[in-house]
Amino acid sequence: MRLVRNIILFLVATLVGLAIFMPKLSLYYYLENKLAQNGIVIYDEKAESSISNFKLSHAKVSFQGADIAEIGNLKVTPFIVYNRIDAKNIELIGVAKQFADIEIDTLKAIHSVLKPYIVKLNLKGNFGLAEGYINLKQRVVHIDIVNEEDISKIKKFLKKSEKGWYYESKF
């Protein structure tokens, strides 16, 4: 029994140590390079790291050379078994704004090793409240509008079901 307790204690201490001493900005720059290989570039950002997370401020995002979004604040908390992204003040710009003039006040994305192919999403914007998921295995994004406000700007992208409006797309 004592051996099992020591093994569990060692595993927990190892995970906490990894989470604390993980080079978070290096993780961000690695992700930024991977995104750039797919035509997504993050630029003009101010990056800073702390003991438990890293933050980006005033980041701009472009896809294949076209500016598509500005992100006011982005906080990434990588805890290996539970990862969380909190973003605030996301605004579509350029070509993307012509398609859908939306602003996202808050976006929360959560990934857990218990469901490794699912990323849960919670959004609040000028369209109302929404929640959904990204299925990485099936390559599907599904977002349900939970409490709609003004969806006229994005209605052409939404589908109607008996539960309400939703967005679904494959990538």
N, C-alpha and C positions, 0 to 999 in steps of 0.2 A: 504494500500500500504506500509505503514511504517512497519507493522507487517511482511509482506512477505520479505521485505528487511532485517529485523533483523533476521528472520529465516534462510535465505540464508547465511547471514554473519556468523551466529553461526555455520551452517553446514560446511562452508569453513574453519573457524577457528578451528573447531574440527578435520577435516581431516588433516589440516596442522600440528596441534599439535600432532596427532597420528603418522604422518609420521616422525616428528622430534624426538619425544620421544620414539618411538617404540624400544624395545631392539633388535637391528639388529643381534648381534652375537648370542643371544639366539634363534632367528629365524633360523639362520644358523645351530646351534647345534641340534635343533629340526628336521630340514630337514635332517641333516646328520644321525640321529638315524632312521628316517623313511626309508632312502635309505639303511641303513645297514640291516634292516629287509628284504629287497629284494635282499640282496647279493652284494650291491654296497657300497664300502668303500672308503672314501676320507681320505688320510693320508699324513703326512709330510708337511702339509700346514702351512703357516703363516697367521693368520687371524687378521684383524684390522678393527675397526669400526669408522665411522665418523658420522656427524650429518645427512647426507642424504643417506649414503650407507655403505656397508661393502665390504672389499676386501680380496681376498685370493691370496697368492703368492706361486709359486712352489708346487702346489698340485699334488698329484698322485692319480689315480683312479684305483681301482681293482674291478673286477666282479667275485664273487664266488672264490676268492683266486688268480685269475690270473690278473696280472697287464695289464691294457689296454690303459692307457693314462697318459700323463703329461700335466698339464695346467700351463703355465707361469704366467699369471695374469687373475684374474676373479674379476669383479666388479658387485655387485648386488645393484640395486637401487629400494627398495620397497616403492612405494608411494600409496599403498592400491588400488587406482583406476587405476594406470598405473605402471606396474612393468617392469624393464629392466635388462637384463644381458648382459654384455660386456666381452668377453673372448678373450685373445690374446695368441698366441704361443701354440696351442694345437697340440700335437704330439702323434700319436698312438705308443704304445710300446708293447713288448712281443708278445703274441699270436695275438693280434689285428693287429700288424704291418705285420705279416705273411699273413693275409687276404687282407689287403689294406694298402699299404705304402703311406699314405697321411699325409700332415701337413696342419693345418688350421691356417692361420695367424690371422684372426679376425672372431669372431662369435658374432652376435647380436641377442638376443631373446627378443621379446616384448609381454607382456600380458596385456590386458585391460579388465576392467569389462564390457565394451560395448559388447565384444565378449568373454564371459568367457570360452568357450571351445576351443578357438583358440590361439596358440602361434605362432607369425610370426618369421621367421628366415631369416637372411642374413649372408652369409658366403663368405670368400675369402681365397683361399688356393692354393696349388700347382696344383690343378685341374682347377682353374679359379674362376669365380664368380658364386654364386648360391643363390637362394632365395626360400623360401618355407614356410611350416607351419606344425604344429603338431595339429591335431584335437583330443582333449582329450576325447571327447564324443564317437567318432567312433574309437578311438585308432589307428589313421593313421598318419604316417610321410610321407610328400610329399615334395621333393626338386627338383627344376628345375635348371639345369645348364644353366645359362644365357649367360655367356661368357666363353667358354671352352678353356683351355690351354692344359694340358697334362692329358687326362682322361684314358690313357691306363692302369694305375694301378688300376682303379676302374670300368672299362668298364663292367666287368662281373657282377657287381651289378646294372648297369643302364639299363633302357629300352628306346627305341627310339620311338618318336612320330613325328608328322608333325611339331611340334614347336621346337623339339630338344631332348636332352637327359634329363632323369629324374630318380629319385630314389623314390620308394614308398614301404612302408612296414607297416604291422600291428604289434602292440605290445600288 
